[in-house]
């Protein structure tokens, strides 16, 4: 095991049917696909993703933390907007516009 690495707990991983499970987590450098900034996928973040959130063990972070936060906020706003649209009163002539020809 490399110095400074964190031991992986296989019992907490999502089932992955692989012959090569992760034995440890170590910091992995990357480049954000959104803003092209260099970032580090930290060993603590990997443990959280793979053991707590149950991501597949071969999933890699492809965005930096600020860009991931922006994506989460955009998705949250979209869900909120769709909930508002589903709850609104339908237009009086909506049946006409949905009629098939």
N, C-alpha and C positions, 0 to 999 in steps of 0.2 A: 504494500500500500504506500502511495507517495506521502511524503511528509506534509502535514496540514490537512489531509483529506478527512472526510467524515465517513464513517462506516454506514453502509446502506442496510436498511431493515427490509429484507425480502418479503416478510409476512405482510407488510403494509402496501406493497406494490399492487397495482391493477394486474389481473392475470394477463400474461403476455405470450405464453407458449413459446418461449425462446430458450435456446440452448446456452445463451450467454447473458445472465442477469447482471445488473450493476452490483459491483462489490463495494464501491465507494463513490463519493461525490467529490469532485474537485472543480475549482473555478475554471470556466470555459470562456475564452474571449469570442466575440462575435461582432458583426457589423449590422446595424439596424437596416432593415430592408425599406423602411419608410423614409428616414432622414439621413441615412448613410453614416451615422455617428458610431464610433466604436463603443462597445459596452462589454460588461462581464456578466455572464450568467453564473451567479455565485453558487457555491456549494450549498449554502443555506436555502437559497431560492429553489434549487433543484430538489432538495429534500422535501420542501413544502409542496412543490408541484407533483412529485412522484408518490410521496407517502401520504400526504394529507388530501390533496385535490384528486389523486388517483389518475393523473395523466399517464398515457402510455410511456414506457421507459425510453423509447426512442424519439419522443417529442423534444424538439429543441426550441429555445427561445430565438425568435428571428427579429424581434423589435426591442428597443431599449425601453426602460421603465416609463419614461414620459410618454412615448408613443403607445405603449400598451395601455396606459391610463386613458389616453385620448380615445383609443378604440373602444375600451370599456364604457366610457362616457357616451360615445356616439350610439352604441348599442342600447344603453340604458335609456337614452332620449328617444330612440326609435320605438322601444317597447312601450314607453310612456305615451308616445303619440298614438300608437296603434290601439292602446287601451282607451284613450280618449275618443278615437274615431269609432271604436266598437260600442262605446257607451252613449254616443250622441243620438239624438232623435233622427230617424230617417227622413229624408226629403219627401214631401207629400206625393210627388210623382215618381218616386224611385221604382215602383213596379213597372211603369211604362219604359223607363230606361233599361231595365233588366230584361224586358221582353225579347224573346228570340224571334227572328224573322223567318 
